[in-house]
Amino acid sequence: MHLLLFDIDGTLVRTNGSTRNAVEQALSDLVGRQLHTDDVRFSGKTDLQIMAEVFHANNVEASETLVRDALDVYVSVAHPSMTSSDVTVLPGVRDLLDHLRERSDVCLGLVTGNVEPMAYRKLDVVDLGEYFSFGAFGCDDADRNRLPPLAIDRAHNHTGLRFEQTNVTVIGDTRRDIECSRATGARAVAVCTGHYSRQDLSPHEPDALLEDLASMHDVLDALGVGSPRPRNGSPDSSTGTP
């Protein structure tokens, strides 16, 4: 059984900037003055790390309690306001998830820097949340490298199966996705659908590097899941595999 752990932003979907605006509003409301996020790059970071860095960039001394409070306020601002118009599903994603969900040899999960309520909000508004029953999130730990082991444990709790690291693959669009998979001993598949190009990601030596998730054959090969095996045991005519 293969465990496939997907990042969200830049890998499955792209948002229109509403997340950054919500972070600015939430943190400004919390401290009572205008804070800016211009000097903080969000890609690949956990929400806990982002909140701490925004406070630091604005010369706010941030305790762990303040950072946690910031997450709560951020969710209260961003969650109800996010709609399908704020989120775009990236090429090939829906077809790929439809296919993988029917596989008897694949289990799907998340490893994302998003705090859990926002992770599912981003996915739910474009009808992708139903593919993922568990994961590890940006509210679990500030260090992204600690998230894959949490997701593996939760996969075991959810399925009753134990997953060896060699059968785990992390799919993401930044070097931090590659690094967190390496820290866990998992495979790393990188996609160039976020803010980073092939030239940016290649030096970090992922096991596979894709332009996007649009080519089913190429993606399945990159994920290391071999020939399709539908749950009903019948051939999958959509792939041409006998």
C-alpha positions, 0 to 999 in steps of 0.5 A, a space after each residue: 500500500 502506497 501512502 501519498 501525502 499532498 501539499 495544498 497551495 501550489 500543488 493542488 490549488 492556487 489562491 488569489 491572494 485572499 489568504 495573505 490579506 486575511 493574515 494581515 487583517 487578523 494580526 493587525 486586529 490582534 495587536 491593534 496596529 497595521 502589520 504588513 506581510 510584504 517581507 515574508 514569503 509564505 510558500 512552503 512554510 507552516 502557518 505557525 511559522 508564518 505568523 511568527 515571521 510576520 510578527 518578527 518582521 513588524 517588530 512585535 515580540 511574539 510569545 507562543 500564546 500570541 502566535 496561537 491566538 493569531 492562528 485563531 483570529 486568522 481562521 475566524 477572518 479567512 474561513 467564512 470569507 473564502 469562496 470558490 472564486 478565491 481558489 483555482 484547481 490546478 491542471 490534472 488534479 481532479 482527474 488524478 484524485 478521482 483515479 487515485 481514490 479508486 485504487 486499492 493500493 493507494 491511500 491519500 493524505 495531506 501534509 500542508 502548512 495550512 492550519 487544519 480548518 483552512 486546509 479543508 476550507 480551501 479544498 471544500 470550496 472546490 469540492 476536493 476535501 472529500 478525497 482526504 480524510 486525514 493529514 498533518 497541518 500547519 497548526 500541528 508544528 511550526 517545523 514542516 519536517 515534523 509533519 510527515 511522521 504525524 501524517 503517517 501515524 494518522 494514516 495508521 489510525 485511519 486505516 489500521 495499516 502501517 506504512 514503511 517510509 519507502 512506501 510514502 511519497 510527499 508531493 509538493 511545489 517547494 524545496 521545503 516539501 522535498 526537505 520534509 520528505 527527506 527528513 522522514 525517509 520518504 520519496 519526494 515528488 516536486 511540481 512546478 505549479 507554485 512559485 518555483 521553476 524547474 531550475 529552482 527545484 532541481 538542485 534539491 534533487 527530488 525523486 521526480 520533478 514534474 511541470 504539473 499533474 496533468 499527464 496521468 501516465 507521467 504522474 503515476 510513474 513519478 509517484 511510484 505507484 506502477 500500473 493502475 489497480 482499481 478497487 473493483 479489480 477490473 482494468 482501468 480503461 482510461 489508462 489503456 492498461 490491460 
